[in-house]
């Protein structure tokens, strides 16, 4: 591994948007990537964010794989699980979603900021949030919307707090994206009606979100730190 290559940690890299981001960055010449997944496959580091100490385990394993340095963190891992208000385990579902979608991302952001401060090197964070952060979501997904709203607020706070140290943070807020998770939701909620709410007439492709993440990670100008980029086919314009 050459010293000038940028080292990147991507969470949730086994499928959907995460896999597309991994592929987009893997095609770049001067990067080295460490990917994460819940279960071990294709050389990805296997860590379950629902387990205690999981993010610390992932961070240290990624450092080992990337020769002790991480320059870019992309937080993509997340769950989108329905929880009806009358569900007996509603609170447990809330806690699990917040833990995986927000707390794990926050812990990794903390590790990254401390790492860059210690090195005096600066770095970049790209957080994959959601349209739900601004628009909200279905009555069965309070927890999902709350977790993504928290991710956006965290991104802005990091950007404001550490820009002077060349620590930059960006958030991307996709709407529906053509992954297995979205396909199931579209089918269950009535795909035609939901598509009618998207002026573009279709949901986003994972490769579109991946290109945005690649650009934020490698090319976005520093003055853009704190920016939140939407990708929802104009279904929510703010």
C-alpha positions, 0 to 999 in steps of 0.5 A: 500500500503506497503512502499517498493513497487515501484510506476509506472505511465504508459501513454497510458495504455488502449490498444496496447503496453501500455496495454501489459506493464501494464499487464506485470508490474501488474504481479510483486509482489512489484509494484503499478501501475497507468495507463493513458488513453485518456478516462476513462476506467478500473480505468485508469486516463482519461486525454487528452494530447491535452488539456492545463495543461493535464500533470500537472493534470495527474501527480498530480492525479497519485501522489494522487493515489500512496500515494504521490510518483512515482518511475518509469515513462513510457511514451507510449502514442502517436498518429500516424496520416497521414498528406499529404503535401498538406493537409490544416491542415498540420501545425495543424496535426504537432502541435498535434502530437508533443504535444501528442508524445513529449511535453507531455512526456517532461513535465512528464519527467520534473515533474518526475526529479523534484520530484526525486530531491526533494525527493533525491530518484532517479528514472527511465524513460522509453520512448517508441519511434520508429524505425522512430526516426532513419530510418524516416517514410513515407512522410505522417508522418514527424511529427511522425518521428520528435516526436520520434527522439526528444524523443530519444534525450531527453532520452539521455539528461536526462540520461547524466544530472542526472545519478549522482542523480540516475535518469536513462533513457532508450528508446525503439524503436519498429518497426511495432508492432501488434496493431490495429494502425499498422494493419491498416497501414500495410493494407493501405500500402501493408502488404506483401511488408512491411513484406518483409523488415523485416528479421524476417518475422513478426512484433513485438508482444506487449508483446515483447515490454512490456517485454523490458519496464518491464526490463528497469523499474525494472531490467536494471543495472544503467550503462545502463542508456541512452541506446536505445533498438531496436525491429524491427526484424532487419528491421533497424540495426544501 
